[in-house]
Amino acid sequence: MKKAIYTIALMAGVLFANGQSAAQREVTAQDNVQNAEQSLKAAKQQLMETYPAYKKDAEAQIKTNNDSIESIRERMVKPRRSPSNDAAKKRIDELEDRNDDLRNRLYTQ
């Protein structure tokens, strides 16, 4: 019996302490939505300001990677198989993967 009374008293205390009316919850929710919209607007503005510089840097990196690929291909030993050719091919593959990743991030947004 004591346990039931304590449980009921505890539940009543929780309900009264945390209870908000529907109007109060609606106002709180509207404030949260407005704050989220303002944060989103600020984030979009920041993106619009920083994206052109990011794009320019990424395109420069792609060009640098392409130049490196061409340089490595020129230095490769002619068609025979050698450890240096294998290492060069591996480096070329890595650079091409990086270029593909950069292109995907730039042009698929």
LODRENGU-742193 format. One record per residue (C-alpha): chain; y, z, x. Coordinates in steps of 0.5 Angstrom, whole numbers, padded with zeros to 4 digits. Layout:
<node A,<Y,Z,X>>
...
//
This chain:
<node A,<0000,0000,0000>>
<node A,<0005,0002,0006>>
<node A,<0003,-0005,0009>>
<node A,<0005,-0009,0003>>
<node A,<0012,-0005,0002>>
<node A,<0013,-0006,0009>>
<node A,<0012,-0014,0009>>
<node A,<0016,-0015,0002>>
<node A,<0022,-0011,0006>>
<node A,<0021,-0015,0012>>
<node A,<0021,-0022,0008>>
<node A,<0027,-0020,0004>>
<node A,<0031,-0018,0010>>
<node A,<0029,-0025,0013>>
<node A,<0031,-0028,0007>>
<node A,<0038,-0025,0006>>
<node A,<0039,-0025,0013>>
<node A,<0038,-0033,0014>>
<node A,<0039,-0035,0007>>
<node A,<0044,-0040,0007>>
<node A,<0046,-0044,0000>>
<node A,<0045,-0051,-0001>>
<node A,<0052,-0052,0000>>
<node A,<0053,-0049,0007>>
<node A,<0047,-0053,0009>>
<node A,<0050,-0059,0007>>
<node A,<0056,-0058,0010>>
<node A,<0052,-0056,0017>>
<node A,<0048,-0062,0016>>
<node A,<0055,-0066,0015>>
<node A,<0058,-0063,0021>>
<node A,<0052,-0065,0026>>
<node A,<0052,-0072,0023>>
<node A,<0059,-0073,0025>>
<node A,<0058,-0069,0032>>
<node A,<0052,-0074,0033>>
<node A,<0056,-0080,0031>>
<node A,<0062,-0078,0036>>
<node A,<0057,-0077,0042>>
<node A,<0054,-0084,0040>>
<node A,<0060,-0087,0040>>
<node A,<0062,-0084,0047>>
<node A,<0056,-0086,0050>>
<node A,<0057,-0093,0047>>
<node A,<0064,-0093,0050>>
<node A,<0061,-0091,0057>>
<node A,<0056,-0096,0057>>
<node A,<0061,-0102,0056>>
<node A,<0065,-0099,0061>>
<node A,<0059,-0099,0067>>
<node A,<0054,-0104,0065>>
<node A,<0058,-0110,0068>>
<node A,<0058,-0107,0075>>
<node A,<0051,-0105,0074>>
<node A,<0049,-0112,0072>>
<node A,<0053,-0115,0078>>
<node A,<0050,-0110,0083>>
<node A,<0043,-0112,0080>>
<node A,<0044,-0119,0080>>
<node A,<0046,-0118,0088>>
<node A,<0040,-0115,0089>>
<node A,<0036,-0120,0086>>
<node A,<0039,-0125,0090>>
<node A,<0038,-0121,0096>>
<node A,<0031,-0120,0094>>
<node A,<0030,-0128,0094>>
<node A,<0034,-0129,0101>>
<node A,<0029,-0124,0104>>
<node A,<0023,-0128,0100>>
<node A,<0025,-0134,0103>>
<node A,<0026,-0131,0110>>
<node A,<0019,-0128,0110>>
<node A,<0016,-0135,0108>>
<node A,<0019,-0138,0113>>
<node A,<0017,-0133,0119>>
<node A,<0010,-0133,0116>>
<node A,<0004,-0136,0121>>
<node A,<0002,-0143,0118>>
<node A,<-0004,-0144,0113>>
<node A,<-0009,-0140,0117>>
<node A,<-0011,-0133,0115>>
<node A,<-0008,-0127,0119>>
<node A,<-0006,-0120,0118>>
<node A,<0001,-0121,0119>>
<node A,<0001,-0127,0113>>
<node A,<-0003,-0122,0109>>
<node A,<0003,-0116,0110>>
<node A,<0008,-0122,0109>>
<node A,<0005,-0124,0102>>
<node A,<0004,-0117,0100>>
<node A,<0012,-0116,0102>>
<node A,<0013,-0122,0098>>
<node A,<0009,-0120,0092>>
<node A,<0013,-0113,0092>>
<node A,<0020,-0116,0092>>
<node A,<0018,-0121,0087>>
<node A,<0016,-0115,0082>>
<node A,<0022,-0112,0084>>
<node A,<0026,-0118,0082>>
<node A,<0022,-0119,0075>>
<node A,<0023,-0112,0073>>
<node A,<0031,-0112,0075>>
<node A,<0031,-0119,0071>>
<node A,<0027,-0115,0065>>
<node A,<0032,-0109,0065>>
<node A,<0038,-0114,0065>>
<node A,<0037,-0119,0060>>
<node A,<0032,-0116,0055>>
<node A,<0037,-0111,0052>>
//
